[in-house]
Amino acid sequence: MSKTAVIYWSGTGNTEAMAKAVQKGAGLGAQLFAVSDFDASKVDAFDAFALGCPAMGSEALEDGEFEPLFNEIKGQLAGKKVGLFGSYGWGDGEWMRTWEDDCADAGITLAAESVICNDAPDDDALEACRSLGETLAQ
């Protein structure tokens, strides 16, 4: 079982709800972190990472806390299991495609399809989050 870090930023609670579902799916080896509670020194303690951030502004990652942390740790994530998730309130999920491309450019291979949902996660989105957690924990 992989030791999984579930790291998220949430403004409305939607991405936090998704993060908790990912953690539940990942099981006992998963730790939940608000992005402000995680730093680069902790990366080596984990085998897998679920990263959650909603779309902000013009379909971008939250740039006050989440994006700076991601940019700091992304070079350390190559070779580890990584999955992405988040919610959006407008647009079509472009921020996730951009984020996936950024991961690929950094040498990160995503372990599963990213999970996105419009506004609050419904039962299907929460089940997809649990499934993401299960995949990362294997």
Backbone hydrogen bonds, N-H to C=O, Kabsch-Sander energy under -0.5 kcal/mol:
donor,donor_aa,acceptor,acceptor_aa,energy
2,S,137,A,-2.5
4,T,2,S,-0.8
4,T,29,G,-1.8
5,A,48,A,-2.6
6,V,4,T,-0.5
6,V,31,Q,-3.2
7,I,5,A,-0.7
7,I,50,A,-2.8
8,Y,33,F,-2.1
9,W,52,G,-1.7
17,A,13,G,-2.2
18,M,14,N,-1.7
19,A,15,T,-2.5
20,K,16,E,-2.3
21,A,17,A,-1.6
22,V,18,M,-2.3
23,Q,19,A,-2.7
24,K,20,K,-2.2
25,G,21,A,-2.2
26,A,22,V,-2.2
27,G,23,Q,-1.3
29,G,26,A,-0.6
30,A,27,G,-1.8
31,Q,4,T,-2.6
33,F,6,V,-3.3
35,V,8,Y,-2.6
37,D,34,A,-2.7
38,F,35,V,-1.5
42,K,39,D,-2.3
43,V,40,A,-1.3
45,A,42,K,-1.5
46,F,43,V,-1.9
47,D,3,K,-2.3
48,A,3,K,-1.8
49,F,81,K,-2.8
50,A,5,A,-2.8
51,L,49,F,-0.6
51,L,83,G,-2.9
52,G,7,I,-2.9
52,G,50,A,-0.5
53,C,85,F,-2.0
55,A,87,S,-2.2
56,M,60,A,-2.7
59,E,57,G,-1.3
60,A,56,M,-2.3
67,E,62,E,-2.9
69,L,65,E,-1.7
70,F,66,F,-3.0
71,N,67,E,-2.8
72,E,68,P,-1.7
73,I,69,L,-2.3
74,K,70,F,-2.4
76,Q,73,I,-2.2
77,L,73,I,-0.6
77,L,74,K,-1.1
80,K,77,L,-2.3
81,K,47,D,-1.8
82,V,109,T,-0.6
83,G,49,F,-2.4
85,F,51,L,-2.2
86,G,115,V,-1.8
88,Y,117,C,-2.1
96,M,93,G,-1.0
97,R,93,G,-1.4
98,T,94,E,-2.5
99,W,95,W,-2.2
100,E,96,M,-2.9
101,D,97,R,-2.1
102,D,98,T,-2.2
103,C,99,W,-2.3
104,A,100,E,-2.4
105,D,101,D,-2.5
106,A,102,D,-1.3
106,A,103,C,-0.6
107,G,104,A,-1.5
108,I,103,C,-2.7
109,T,107,G,-0.5
110,L,108,I,-0.6
111,A,82,V,-3.1
112,A,82,V,-0.5
115,V,84,L,-2.1
116,I,114,S,-0.5
117,C,86,G,-1.2
119,D,88,Y,-3.0
119,D,117,C,-0.6
126,L,122,D,-2.5
127,E,123,D,-2.3
128,A,124,D,-2.2
129,C,125,A,-2.0
130,R,126,L,-2.3
131,S,127,E,-2.4
132,L,128,A,-2.1
133,G,129,C,-2.4
134,E,130,R,-2.3
135,T,131,S,-2.5
136,L,132,L,-2.3
137,A,133,G,-1.9
138,Q,134,E,-1.0
138,Q,135,T,-0.6
